[in-house]
Amino acid sequence: MAVPQSSKIKAIVDALLPWFSENARDLPWRRTRDPYAIWVSEIMLQQTQVKTVIPYWERWMQALPTLQAAAGASSDQIHKLWEGLGYYTRVRNLQKAAQVILDRHQGRFPEAFDDVLALPGIGRYTAGAICSIAFNQPAPILDGNVIRVLTRLFAIEENPKEKETNARLWRLAEALVKQAATSPPQAQSPEPRASLLNQSLMELGALICTPRQPRCLLCPVQPCCEAARRQQPEAFPNLSDRLPATARHFMAFVVASRGEVLVRRRPAEVVNAHLWEFPNVEYFLRNQHPEDLFRSLFYTAPKTLQPLCVVKHSITRYRITLTAHLATLTRRPPKLPGKWVRPEQLPKLAFSAAHKKLATAAAKSILSPE
């Protein structure tokens, strides 16, 4: 006989809360209820693994410990602190939101869900995470980990990206957090149960209910899990096939002249906007000659041109090969876009991950030539 959903919701909550109290990872942002610190962690954790985020969060909080500091920081500083995390729109929206809070909320992080949701760069999930974790409000959350947990617990076979299925998942997440917030122990305990429930769902997906080879025998909610009962947890969630990866090829030039190298800042409204990079161009012919590409960028021939390195990386569905050459000039053409910097200044600039590797290789090659 099927278990009523209300009974299943209660059973899940009753199992998750004690499990989380015993198994939660000691993460630095879990040692505070400061909404600013929690907000920064949630923005960093979007599309990024916890182990990667920890040192970035610690450096950020040391450099910009308050919301006011984040609002007033320079563009160069926030991008340098974010360098390597990717998805740089996140950090620009974070600063915009900090400035909105100073302007509209007298510098105090808003507690009302709708006010949090209205901030730049904050969607329903992030607003729910902040409001539940920082303020113990029974606001639901739904990220990739939680989607995986819920589709398995309830054997939801439809694609979670579909509108009706996604709405059902939000309703389940809301039922769970409200059950945690209103269950009887709340009256006798100061525990922030809504906060702990949402964190337990995320933690379960990260540690136990993983995409591949989930650790079902260690799962505190296995008795409630329909996918485990069917012995097919990896069949959930039912995600549609991803678009095939597309290969792209770029040629970059580290141009050296008079002991300096040429860099340029990426324009606004493009991928990796406001970060620094070396001049580069995309090419489509397999045997494209580097000198021809150099001429297309600088309208002159290089004095010397030699291979520097090749960097392979991915941005969304694109698999990118970045081939770099070290070039010298007979003379500097007038009005080249960008600026000239000394090699030892390169580490102070915020580069994308791929161009940071070029900067390291360029500095080594120019400062310590063989």
MOLIN-V171180 format. One record per helix or strand of 2 or more residues. SS is the DSSP state (helix for helix, strand for strand). FROM is the first residue (numbers start at 1). TO is the last residue. If there is no record, write none. Layout:
ss->SS from->FROM to->TO
ss->SS from->FROM to->TO
//
This chain:
ss->helix from->5 to->23
ss->helix from->28 to->31
ss->helix from->35 to->45
ss->helix from->50 to->63
ss->helix from->67 to->72
ss->helix from->75 to->82
ss->helix from->89 to->104
ss->helix from->113 to->117
ss->helix from->124 to->135
ss->helix from->144 to->153
ss->helix from->163 to->182
ss->helix from->185 to->188
ss->helix from->193 to->207
ss->helix from->216 to->218
ss->helix from->222 to->224
ss->helix from->226 to->229
ss->helix from->233 to->235
ss->strand from->246 to->257
ss->strand from->260 to->265
ss->strand from->276 to->277
ss->strand from->280 to->283
ss->helix from->290 to->298
ss->strand from->304 to->315
ss->strand from->318 to->328
ss->strand from->339 to->342
ss->helix from->343 to->348
ss->helix from->353 to->367
//
